[in-house]
Amino acid sequence: MMKRIAVCVAVLSALCAGSSFASDNDLSQAFGDLSGAVQSKPIKSVRPPSSGGGEPVRIISWNVRTFGRRVKEERAAAFDSILSRLFNQNRNAKVLAIQEVSNEGGNTHFDEMLPGEDSRWNPSFDNTEDSQDNAFYTREGVEVDCERFVFDSGSAKSKHPARAAHMRIGDFDFTIVTLHLAFKNGDADDSRRELRHALNWLKTYLADKGNDPDVILAGDFNLPTRAGKTRSVRSSEGKWAPIEDTIDTYPEFKEGGLVALVDDLTSRRKGTPANNYDHFLLTKDALEEYVDGSAEAVDDESINRIEGQRGINASDHLPISARFRTGGSGADGRVIHLDGPGRFCEQ
């Protein structure tokens, strides 16, 4: 009996020694730039899943309407009040995907307005020749493995250069894209053309099985969902086709392979919600961490009240938000675990 115990102890010791994790990899390197240096950040080794549940994290996307350094005092005050209300009530909101940051001055100004003296935000932004750039702002507890533009400098595939990053929060890691599809005076063909470029990129990205399959596309698509179109002022426009119509032309994305969320009216006319423009598009793997029913436009009444007090509209869009599990079991019952950024962070 003692001999058996000794053998078991020896076997367990060998297994434990063989299962130790490799030391951290330093894959930091430069990406292609528009004006100089979009750098990846060091990537840590992938950890095993924890047994804890992990508090869900909220991701917010918002088109802030050409936000620059010289924002009117009343408008800046309205933004300040809205942001304070958003994050005081939603302390688990840790990722902001922002559209229409005008320049580096606008990036600095917006970053300075984000609340939280003890836990500052980290911006991910690079100024381009476009006046409506995209950005991320991440709170303490979010690790950004790398950040980059989706397309090459000056590409006609994305008028307002789409930006991507790979992030980690607890046991949930994912690639997220903040984008703003071309509007061109409401020309749906232009918006749909850029949507196809984004989906072609996603198709190529997912074809590399080394990449993280949890992907979130967030932003202003200037196109509706099927349900959202029926609620919109533009509902009678035949050319203004729903996002799902384009998704369904890709065999890889049909039958739940890519899902468009947020059917609420998000684009506003003189402060009144009018059209369904802003969305989260989730791959089927990201859906496993998504908290069902949580994707929605932020309450417009509270925003209207703040804007009414200031006498100005902060933006012509409402923010949208969605929650995601960061630990425990996903919607499929499997334990949520880190996938790692794969080759996406090596480009």
Protein Blocks (a to p, Z undefined) as FASTA:
>chain_A
ZZmmmmmmmmmmmmmmmmpccddddfbdcdddfklpacdddddddddddfbeopaddddd
ddehhaafklcfklmmmmmmmmmmmmmmmmmbcbdcdehiablmlmmmmmmmpgcjklcc
dddddddfbfbdcdddddehiacfbdcdfbdehiakbmbacddddddehjbccddddddd
dfkloiaklmmmmmmmmmmmmmmmmmmmkbcfbdcdedjehpacfklmmmpmklmpmklc
cfklmmmmpmklgghiaccehjbdfbdgehiafbdfbccdddfklmmmpcghkaccddfk
lmmmmmmmnopafbfcdcddddddfehjdfkopacddebjmjmlmZZ
